[in-house]
């Protein structure tokens, strides 16, 4: 949508359009506003209203301008406009599938992994994403910063020396008052055992105007004086990478802010290997490191977005070996019940013994890696993590994969014609 079209819809100046506060003040929060600005049928409006009454709607004018309302499969529309599918109930869906509330030693802080915590600093979002895993919190009236709660979280971190990494989340931390955000990050870096502070934000995607020079300067100053501020953002489709979002990312990268991206695998939005690969390439071109590809959580109201895990493995199979290694995210399932992120990938390790490991590459070629004869560990004496569980095994007849395991030949790979499928044990 060009700016003349924007003006016809919102009746605003360029200065207003590029003002992030104007964007927030003019966010679309009702079906009536959608009908006033876009061509929506009465039947569609009724479906949207039913869903929005349960799971509230809020869309920045900028992000709304990317929607093709004539295309029901538009990836921006799917992520922004409420759908009747959100009202379908399944008994396996949960309000808090990741047990963020149950893994919370103090209000607003989740401590699931030994060395890192998630600290919620606001419930305020610039947009209510339809696939949000925290739909239980979206739209509540407590979007302002709860300073007392944040202080309690910081005190917990001070008293927990194993915590070295703190992720600020919400809501969107980059929406809170700049000086409050500065104070939170600086207070965290005053704690001797805190090494890394990260910020999760979708501003570069849905409100790139919010990445102001003042905000970037502040983050850069904190990095220089106290420690790095990592930013993880959330692009799901290359259509979200616009001139405005590129400018926002460029500002952050030029200021030395490390950037990562977490993509959620969403049915009918990006569940295609080529779509994901195109997105990853766009990200690295803009100096954003693909970090995670998330399997959609079991949150209530997002069943229609979920894909089979097999689809995620298919995507990863298409990426590995077919693009640069730093363009490949880690595909994870955030385990229901607070089990944490479980990496999932195609099966490239086929079999192993104490001396040989059988592997498959991205082209399907099976190969062997010979393990070292001396497998003793050089760990410190008090290390109780590493061990050497292998015991000597008697070799059998050299057929199938056993040809690769055998010490009596020097074969290093099996082509498809040599695999002797009747005896092939994967």
C-alpha positions as CSV (number, residue, x, y, z in Angstrom):
1,X,0.0,0.0,0.0
2,X,1.6,3.3,-1.1
3,X,1.3,6.5,1.0
4,X,-1.5,8.0,-1.1
5,X,-3.6,4.9,-0.3
6,X,-2.6,5.2,3.4
7,X,-3.7,8.9,3.4
8,X,-7.1,8.0,1.9
9,X,-7.7,5.5,4.7
10,X,-6.2,7.2,7.7
11,X,-6.2,10.9,6.7
12,X,-2.7,11.5,8.2
13,X,0.5,13.2,7.3
14,X,3.8,11.4,6.7
15,X,5.1,12.8,10.0
16,X,2.1,11.3,11.8
17,X,2.4,7.9,10.0
18,X,6.1,7.7,11.0
19,X,5.3,8.6,14.6
20,X,5.2,5.3,16.6
21,X,2.9,6.9,19.3
22,X,0.5,8.0,16.6
23,X,0.5,4.4,15.3
24,X,-0.4,3.1,18.7
25,X,-3.1,5.7,19.3
26,X,-4.7,4.8,16.0
27,X,-4.5,1.0,16.3
28,X,-7.5,-0.9,15.1
29,X,-9.2,-2.4,18.1
30,X,-12.8,-2.9,16.9
31,X,-14.6,-4.5,13.9
32,X,-16.3,-1.2,13.2
33,X,-12.9,0.4,12.6
34,X,-12.0,-2.4,10.2
35,X,-15.3,-1.9,8.3
36,X,-14.8,1.8,8.2
37,X,-11.3,1.4,6.6
38,X,-11.5,-1.7,4.6
39,X,-13.9,-3.7,2.4
40,X,-15.2,-6.4,4.7
41,X,-18.5,-8.2,4.2
42,X,-21.1,-8.3,6.9
43,X,-20.7,-12.1,7.4
44,X,-17.0,-11.8,7.7
45,X,-17.4,-8.9,10.2
46,X,-19.7,-11.0,12.4
47,X,-17.2,-13.8,12.5
48,X,-14.4,-11.4,13.4
49,X,-16.4,-9.8,16.1
50,X,-17.3,-13.2,17.8
51,X,-13.6,-14.1,18.0
52,X,-12.5,-10.6,19.0
53,X,-15.0,-10.6,21.9
54,X,-13.1,-13.5,23.4
55,X,-9.5,-12.8,22.2
56,X,-9.2,-9.0,21.7
57,X,-7.9,-7.4,18.5
58,X,-5.3,-4.7,18.1
59,X,-3.5,-3.9,14.9
60,X,-1.2,-1.0,14.1
61,X,-2.1,1.0,11.0
62,X,1.3,0.1,9.6
63,X,0.8,-3.6,9.9
64,X,-2.8,-3.3,8.7
65,X,-1.5,-1.6,5.6
66,X,0.4,-4.8,4.6
67,X,-2.8,-6.9,4.6
68,X,-4.4,-8.0,1.3
69,X,-8.1,-8.2,2.4
70,X,-9.0,-9.8,-0.9
71,X,-6.8,-12.8,-0.1
72,X,-7.9,-15.1,2.7
73,X,-4.5,-16.7,2.6
74,X,-2.6,-13.5,3.1
75,X,0.0,-14.2,5.8
76,X,-0.4,-10.8,7.4
77,X,-4.2,-11.1,7.5
78,X,-3.9,-14.5,9.2
79,X,-1.7,-13.2,11.9
80,X,-3.7,-10.0,12.6
81,X,-7.4,-10.5,12.0
82,X,-9.4,-12.6,14.5
83,X,-10.9,-15.9,13.0
84,X,-13.8,-18.0,14.1
85,X,-11.4,-21.0,14.3
86,X,-10.0,-19.4,17.5
87,X,-13.2,-20.3,19.3
88,X,-12.9,-24.0,18.7
89,X,-12.1,-25.9,21.9
90,X,-9.9,-28.9,22.2
91,X,-9.4,-30.8,25.5
92,X,-5.6,-30.9,25.0
93,X,-5.2,-27.2,24.7
94,X,-4.2,-25.1,27.7
95,X,-4.2,-21.5,28.9
96,X,-0.6,-21.8,30.1
97,X,0.9,-24.8,28.1
98,X,4.5,-23.9,29.0
99,X,3.8,-23.6,32.8
100,X,5.2,-20.1,32.9
101,X,3.0,-19.3,35.8
102,X,3.8,-22.6,37.7
103,X,7.5,-22.2,37.1
104,X,7.3,-18.7,38.7
105,X,9.1,-18.4,42.1
106,X,8.0,-14.7,42.2
107,X,5.3,-13.0,40.2
108,X,6.3,-12.1,36.7
109,X,9.5,-14.2,36.6
110,X,9.8,-17.7,35.1
111,X,12.8,-19.9,36.1
112,X,12.7,-23.0,34.0
113,X,16.4,-23.5,33.0
114,X,19.1,-23.5,35.6
115,X,21.1,-20.5,34.3
116,X,18.5,-18.2,32.8
117,X,15.2,-16.6,33.6
118,X,12.4,-14.8,31.8
119,X,11.3,-11.5,33.4
120,X,8.0,-10.0,32.3
121,X,8.2,-6.2,32.4
122,X,4.9,-5.3,30.7
123,X,1.7,-6.8,29.3
124,X,1.4,-4.1,26.7
125,X,1.8,-5.1,23.1
126,X,1.9,-3.1,19.9
127,X,-0.3,-5.7,18.3
128,X,-2.2,-8.8,19.4
129,X,-0.9,-11.6,17.3
130,X,-3.5,-14.3,16.7
131,X,-1.0,-17.1,17.4
132,X,0.2,-15.6,20.7
133,X,1.1,-18.3,23.3
134,X,0.1,-15.9,26.0
135,X,-3.4,-15.3,24.8
136,X,-4.5,-15.6,28.4
137,X,-2.8,-12.3,29.2
138,X,-3.6,-10.4,26.0
139,X,-5.8,-7.3,26.4
140,X,-5.9,-7.3,30.2
141,X,-5.9,-3.9,31.9
142,X,-2.5,-4.4,33.6
143,X,-0.5,-3.3,30.6
144,X,1.4,-0.7,32.6
145,X,4.7,-1.5,34.2
146,X,4.4,-3.0,37.7
147,X,7.6,-1.7,39.2
148,X,7.2,-3.5,42.5
149,X,6.8,-6.8,40.7
150,X,9.9,-6.1,38.6
151,X,11.9,-5.2,41.7
152,X,10.9,-8.6,43.3
153,X,12.1,-10.3,40.1
154,X,15.5,-8.5,40.2
155,X,15.9,-9.4,43.9
156,X,15.3,-13.0,43.1
157,X,18.0,-12.9,40.4
158,X,20.4,-11.3,42.9
159,X,19.8,-14.2,45.3
160,X,20.1,-16.9,42.6
161,X,23.8,-16.9,41.6
162,X,23.4,-19.6,38.9
163,X,21.4,-17.2,36.8
164,X,23.7,-15.7,34.1
165,X,21.1,-14.8,31.4
166,X,18.0,-12.7,31.7
167,X,15.3,-12.4,29.0
168,X,13.0,-9.4,29.2
169,X,9.6,-10.2,27.8
170,X,6.0,-9.2,28.0
171,X,4.1,-7.8,26.2
172,X,6.8,-5.8,24.4
173,X,9.6,-4.4,26.6
174,X,10.5,-1.8,24.0
175,X,7.2,-0.1,24.5
176,X,7.8,0.8,28.1
177,X,9.2,4.2,29.2
178,X,12.8,4.5,27.9
179,X,14.2,5.5,31.3
180,X,12.4,2.7,33.1
181,X,13.8,0.2,30.5
182,X,17.3,1.6,31.0
183,X,17.0,1.3,34.7
184,X,15.9,-2.3,34.6
185,X,18.8,-3.3,32.3
186,X,21.4,-1.4,34.2
187,X,20.1,-2.9,37.5
188,X,20.4,-6.4,36.1
189,X,24.0,-5.7,34.9
190,X,24.9,-4.5,38.4
191,X,24.4,-8.1,39.5
192,X,27.9,-9.8,39.3
193,X,26.6,-13.1,37.9
194,X,24.4,-11.7,35.2
195,X,26.4,-11.9,31.9
196,X,23.7,-11.4,29.3
197,X,20.4,-9.4,29.0
198,X,18.1,-10.1,26.1
199,X,15.0,-8.3,25.0
200,X,12.1,-10.1,23.1
201,X,10.4,-7.6,20.8
202,X,8.1,-7.6,17.8
203,X,8.5,-3.9,17.2
204,X,10.7,-4.3,14.1
205,X,7.9,-6.4,12.5
206,X,4.6,-4.7,13.5
207,X,5.8,-1.2,14.5
208,X,9.2,-0.4,13.1
209,X,8.6,3.3,13.7
210,X,9.1,2.5,17.3
211,X,12.8,1.8,16.7
212,X,13.7,5.4,17.2
213,X,17.2,7.0,17.1
214,X,16.8,7.8,20.8
215,X,15.9,4.1,21.7
216,X,18.9,2.8,19.7
217,X,21.3,5.3,21.2
218,X,20.1,4.2,24.7
219,X,20.7,0.5,23.9
220,X,24.1,1.3,22.4
221,X,25.1,3.3,25.5
222,X,24.1,0.5,27.8
223,X,26.1,-2.0,25.7
224,X,29.2,0.2,25.9
225,X,28.9,1.0,29.6
226,X,27.5,-2.2,31.1
227,X,27.0,-5.2,28.8
228,X,25.4,-6.3,25.5
229,X,21.7,-6.0,25.0
230,X,20.6,-8.8,22.6
231,X,17.3,-8.3,20.8
232,X,15.3,-11.3,19.6
233,X,12.6,-10.3,17.2
234,X,9.8,-12.3,15.5
235,X,9.4,-12.3,11.7
236,X,7.2,-15.1,10.3
237,X,7.1,-14.3,6.6
238,X,9.2,-12.4,4.1
239,X,6.2,-10.1,3.4
240,X,6.9,-8.6,6.9
241,X,10.3,-7.5,5.8
242,X,9.5,-4.1,4.3
243,X,11.6,-1.0,3.7
244,X,10.5,0.3,7.2
245,X,11.4,-2.9,9.0
246,X,14.8,-3.0,7.1
247,X,15.5,0.5,8.3
248,X,14.7,-0.4,11.9
249,X,17.0,-3.5,11.7
250,X,19.7,-1.5,10.1
251,X,19.6,1.1,12.9
252,X,20.0,-1.6,15.5
253,X,22.7,-3.5,13.7
254,X,24.7,-0.4,13.0
255,X,24.6,0.4,16.7
256,X,26.2,-3.0,17.5
257,X,23.0,-4.6,18.9
258,X,23.1,-8.4,18.3
259,X,19.9,-9.5,16.5
260,X,18.2,-12.8,16.5
261,X,14.9,-14.0,15.2
262,X,12.3,-16.5,16.4
263,X,9.9,-17.8,13.8
264,X,6.8,-19.8,14.7
265,X,5.8,-22.5,12.2
266,X,2.2,-21.6,11.3
267,X,-0.2,-23.5,9.1
268,X,-1.2,-21.6,5.9
269,X,1.2,-18.8,6.8
270,X,4.7,-20.2,6.4
271,X,4.5,-24.0,6.5
272,X,6.4,-24.4,3.3
273,X,10.1,-25.1,3.1
274,X,10.6,-22.5,0.4
275,X,8.8,-19.8,2.3
276,X,10.9,-20.5,5.4
277,X,14.1,-20.5,3.4
278,X,13.2,-17.3,1.7
279,X,12.5,-15.7,5.1
280,X,15.8,-17.0,6.5
281,X,17.7,-15.5,3.6
282,X,16.0,-12.2,4.0
283,X,16.9,-12.1,7.7
284,X,20.6,-12.8,7.2
285,X,20.7,-10.2,4.4
286,X,19.6,-7.8,7.1
287,X,22.1,-9.0,9.7
288,X,19.6,-11.0,11.8
289,X,20.6,-14.4,12.9
290,X,17.8,-17.1,12.6
291,X,17.6,-18.4,16.1
292,X,14.6,-20.6,16.6
293,X,11.9,-22.2,14.5
294,X,9.1,-22.9,17.0
295,X,6.5,-25.6,16.8
296,X,3.2,-23.9,17.5
297,X,2.3,-24.3,21.2
298,X,-0.8,-26.0,22.6
299,X,-2.3,-22.6,23.7
300,X,-6.0,-22.3,23.6
301,X,-7.4,-20.8,20.4
302,X,-4.5,-21.5,18.1
303,X,-5.2,-25.1,17.0
304,X,-5.8,-23.9,13.4
305,X,-2.2,-22.6,13.2
306,X,-0.6,-25.8,14.3
307,X,1.2,-28.1,11.9
308,X,2.3,-31.7,12.4
309,X,5.9,-31.9,13.8
310,X,6.7,-33.9,10.6
311,X,6.1,-30.7,8.7
312,X,8.8,-28.9,10.7
313,X,11.2,-31.8,10.1
314,X,10.5,-31.5,6.4
315,X,11.3,-27.8,6.5
316,X,14.6,-28.5,8.3
317,X,15.5,-31.2,5.9
318,X,15.1,-28.7,3.1
319,X,17.2,-26.1,4.9
320,X,20.1,-28.3,6.1
321,X,22.7,-28.7,3.3
322,X,20.7,-26.4,1.0
323,X,21.6,-23.0,2.6
324,X,24.3,-21.5,4.7
325,X,24.6,-23.0,8.2
326,X,24.0,-19.6,9.9
327,X,20.7,-19.4,7.9
328,X,19.4,-22.5,9.6
329,X,17.4,-22.0,12.8
330,X,17.0,-24.6,15.5
331,X,13.6,-26.3,15.3
332,X,12.2,-26.8,18.7
333,X,9.1,-28.0,20.5
334,X,8.5,-26.2,23.7
335,X,7.3,-29.1,25.7
336,X,3.9,-28.9,27.3
337,X,3.9,-28.8,31.0
338,X,7.1,-26.7,31.3
339,X,9.5,-29.3,29.9
340,X,11.5,-26.7,28.1
341,X,12.6,-26.5,24.5
342,X,13.3,-29.9,22.8
343,X,15.4,-29.7,19.6
344,X,14.0,-31.7,16.8
345,X,15.7,-32.4,13.5
346,X,15.9,-35.0,10.7
347,X,17.6,-38.2,11.7
348,X,21.2,-38.1,10.4
349,X,22.6,-40.4,13.0
350,X,21.7,-43.9,11.9
351,X,23.6,-46.2,14.2
352,X,26.8,-46.3,16.3
353,X,29.2,-48.6,18.1
354,X,32.2,-48.0,20.3
355,X,34.4,-47.6,17.2
356,X,32.2,-46.4,14.3
357,X,29.2,-44.1,13.9
358,X,27.0,-44.4,10.8
359,X,25.6,-41.1,9.4
360,X,23.4,-39.9,6.6
361,X,24.0,-36.6,4.8
362,X,21.4,-34.2,3.3
363,X,21.6,-36.0,0.0
364,X,20.8,-39.4,1.5
365,X,24.4,-40.8,1.2
366,X,25.3,-43.0,4.2
367,X,28.8,-42.7,5.5
368,X,30.9,-43.8,8.4
369,X,32.9,-41.9,11.0
370,X,35.7,-43.9,12.7
371,X,35.8,-43.1,16.4
372,X,39.2,-42.6,18.2
373,X,40.9,-45.6,19.7
374,X,41.5,-43.7,22.9
375,X,38.2,-42.4,24.2
376,X,39.3,-41.3,27.6
377,X,38.0,-37.9,28.7
378,X,40.1,-35.0,29.7
379,X,37.4,-33.5,32.0
380,X,38.3,-32.2,35.4
381,X,38.4,-34.9,38.1
382,X,35.1,-33.7,39.7
383,X,33.1,-33.7,36.4
384,X,30.2,-36.1,36.7
385,X,28.7,-35.3,33.4
386,X,30.9,-37.1,30.8
387,X,31.5,-40.8,30.7
388,X,32.3,-43.4,28.1
389,X,29.4,-45.8,28.0
390,X,30.6,-48.0,25.1
391,X,31.8,-51.5,25.6
392,X,33.5,-53.7,23.1
393,X,31.1,-55.5,20.8
394,X,31.7,-58.6,18.7
395,X,31.3,-57.8,15.0
396,X,28.8,-59.9,13.0
397,X,28.7,-60.7,9.3
398,X,29.7,-57.8,7.2
399,X,26.4,-57.0,5.5
400,X,24.4,-53.7,5.2
401,X,25.6,-51.2,7.8
402,X,27.9,-53.8,9.3
403,X,30.2,-53.2,6.3
404,X,30.8,-49.8,7.7
405,X,31.2,-51.0,11.3
406,X,33.7,-53.6,10.4
407,X,37.4,-53.1,11.2
408,X,38.3,-55.5,8.4
409,X,37.7,-53.2,5.5
410,X,38.2,-49.5,4.7
411,X,34.8,-48.6,3.3
412,X,33.7,-45.1,4.3
413,X,30.3,-44.9,2.7
414,X,27.4,-46.9,1.2
415,X,25.7,-45.9,-2.0
416,X,22.1,-46.8,-2.5
417,X,23.0,-49.8,-4.7
418,X,25.2,-51.3,-1.9
419,X,22.8,-51.0,1.0
420,X,21.3,-54.6,0.8
421,X,18.0,-53.3,2.1
422,X,17.0,-56.7,3.4
423,X,19.6,-56.5,6.0
424,X,19.6,-52.7,6.5
425,X,19.1,-51.7,10.1
426,X,18.4,-48.0,10.6
